């Protein structure tokens, strides 16, 4: 009550005496409601709601009385200090990259409409803003060359008109009345929330009647091509740098309860700086989604752990750690560790090196029906140093911790990052922000690989962005996809 009396007293000083305070208050309320209604109508029509960025309207005592029928709010709004929109302000407001080139007509539209920015952007306003800039439109990107083609997707090298940077355009064909394959739905739904220096960036999504195009950052090659280019003989220092980046990206995924489920050299992309990034999340799964079991038809055969090979459908993050061990071995030796062509052959190759499992090495294995069906020959475990003589003691210990039969005993990605094997990289690599590259540290640099005759890193002319050319039985009908994402 006291606040209302104070408000009336102050308001009466600037109101002509020809009308009562109650009448003035009623008029003030009516005008305030009209402003609110007008703003709500604009939002309903999808208009931009960016407003005066960082606008600070200072309330000062009025030295004059407004004319009759005009509220104090309108006077302050008209005389308030207003800033013009800048590209930096808008980019920050819409969470865009710093190198974005905003179209001039977009900035002019903001100046013309001059809406308020008192509240966060609604999803409708954000979608309208991004569409005005050019996101979600095929004409924003220029196709340069075809990189590869699979059952459902064709990959093009392209260039963004908004940043002038190279991009990879993954064009997924949409069948009539069937929509987008579930792998594409999974990949987009996961990648749009993953922001990390060692995970490939999804820049944009373009939906048309015939196709769904995913716009990724462009990287020069994958780890398989890198190995081919250096004659399958990598510097052990470079192996350590790539392994650390792989574990760093994977640790981030596992903290968010996301399983990649398809780690292999072809799905690890590398750019000219030597930055390694996890890609192809088509088989990835959010562990937080309630489900009793998972599919055991995941992970390329050579990198699939023995528990999944033997039919396990109840697994967690250790499913990815076995693949990390296989990739570590491949980088060191230049050849795959277990290149089986069938499940039985794959298990045989594993048991021949690591030993046929027993109740001592893998509790419960003797009661596994599939294991008993195969009736494997008993093999003794061989010392890993015989197969990877280039690895030091710490490297052998890390590899052994990754290639354990019992899933729950395998080292985690987070613990592996702190393994003594990476001590030579220094302590600063553990203090970097998630979106910062380890190459932002001066002490982290790639060395010349022994297999290279030229520079320490050679761009591949056969770059091919990974996609999954596999037959799928389950499809998800595609309706209003982009409106859900943005």
C-alpha positions, 0 to 999 in steps of 0.5 A, a space after each residue: 500500500 505504501 509503495 502504491 501511495 509513493 508511486 501515485 505521489 511521484 506520478 502526480 508531479 508529472 501529470 496535468 491537474 485536469 485529470 485525477 490520478 486514478 484516471 491517469 493510472 488507468 490510461 497508463 495501464 491501458 497503454 502498457 497493455 497495448 504495448 504488450 499486446 503489440 509485442 505478442 502479436 509480432 512474436 506470433 507472426 514469427 517476427 524477430 525479437 532481438 531488440 536493443 542489444 545491451 540497451 540501458 534506458 536510464 530513468 531520470 527525473 523529468 524537468 518538464 511535463 508531457 503533453 496530455 494523453 502521453 505516458 511517461 514510458 513513451 517519453 523515456 522510450 523516445 528519448 532513451 539512448 539507442 545503439 545501432 546493431 553490430 555484427 558482433 552483437 547479433 552473432 553473440 545474441 544468436 550464438 553464431 561463430 565469430 567468422 559469420 558474415 551477416 547479410 546487409 539486408 538482415 542488419 537493415 531489417 533489425 534497424 527497421 523493426 527495432 524490437 525489444 530484447 528484455 527477454 530471451 529469444 523464443 524458439 520461433 524468433 530464433 528460427 526466423 532469425 537464422 532463416 533470415 541469415 541463410 541457415 537451412 537453405 541450400 543456396 547458402 552453400 556451393 557444391 564443389 565436388 563429389 567425395 563419395 556415395 553410399 546406399 542412402 547418402 552422397 557426400 560433397 565438398 562445399 563452401 559456405 557463403 556465410 563464412 567462406 569456409 569449406 564444409 562437407 555436405 552429407 546429402 541423405 535421400 528421402 524415400 517417398 512416405 518413409 522419411 529419413 533413416 533412423 541413423 540420420 535422426 540419431 546423428 543429428 539429435 546427438 551432434 546438435 548438442 555436442 560441442 567439443 574440440 574433438 567432436 565433428 561440428 554440425 553447422 546446419 541442417 537443410 530439409 527439402 522434399 527429396 533430401 535431408 542435407 547435414 552440413 559438417 565442418 570439413 576435415 582433410 582426411 580420416 585416420 585410415 587415410 593418414 596411416 596410408 599416407 605415412 606408409 603405416 609408420 607413424 611417429 610414436 609421439 604423434 600416436 600419443 597425441 592422436 590417442 589423447 584427442 580420441 580419449 578426450 572426445 570420448 570422455 566428453 561423450 561418456 560424461 553425457 551418457 552417450 555411447 559411440 558404438 562405431 569407433 574405427 579409424 575411418 570415423 576419426 577425422 583429422 585436419 591439417 593442424 593434426 586435430 582429431 575429431 570423432 565423427 559418424 554418430 549414426 550408431 551412437 546411443 544415449 545411455 540415459 534413454 530408458 531401455 532394457 537391452 541394446 542391439 549387439 549388431 553394432 561396432 564394425 567387426 574388427 573393433 567389436 568387443 568379445 562380450 558383444 561378439 558373444 551376444 551381450 546386449 547389456 553394455 555401457 561405455 566399456 563397449 567403446 574402450 575396446 575399440 580404442 585399444 584396437 585403434 591404439 594397436 593399429 596406429 602403432 603397428 600400421 595394421 589392424 589387430 583382429 581383422 576377422 571376416 566372421 564372428 567366429 574368426 574374430 573371436 579366434 584371432 582375439 583368443 589367439 593373442 589374449 588367450 582363450 578366456 577361463 573363469 579366472 580371466 573372465 568370470 561367467 564365460 563358461 556358462 555362455 551358450 554361444 561360447 560353448 557352441 564354438 568350442 574354441 581351442 585353448 590358447 595361452 595369452 601372449 605378451 603384448 610386447 611381442 606384438 607392439 615392440 615400439 610401445 614403451 612400458 606405459 603404453 603396454 600397460 594402457 593397451 592391456 587396460 583397454 583390452 580386457 575381457 570383462 567389460 567392467 574392468 576396462 579402464 574408462 576414457 576419463 581415467 585413461 587421460 590421466 594414465 602415465 603414458 600421456 605424462 610427456 604431454 604436460 599438465 596443461 592439456 588437462 586444464 583446457 576448456 572443452 572447446 579448445 584444441 590441444 594445439 592451442 598449447 605451444 608445446 603440443 606439436 606433431 612430429 614428422 612421421 617416419 613414413 613420410 618423405 615430405 612434410 610432417 602432415 600431407 593433405 589427402 586428395 581422397 578425403 571422404 566424409 564417413 557415412 553408413 552405407 548399410 541396409 536398415 529395416 527401421 525408418 522414421 517418418 520425417 515430419 517438421 524436422 528442422 522446426 524441432 531442431 532449431 
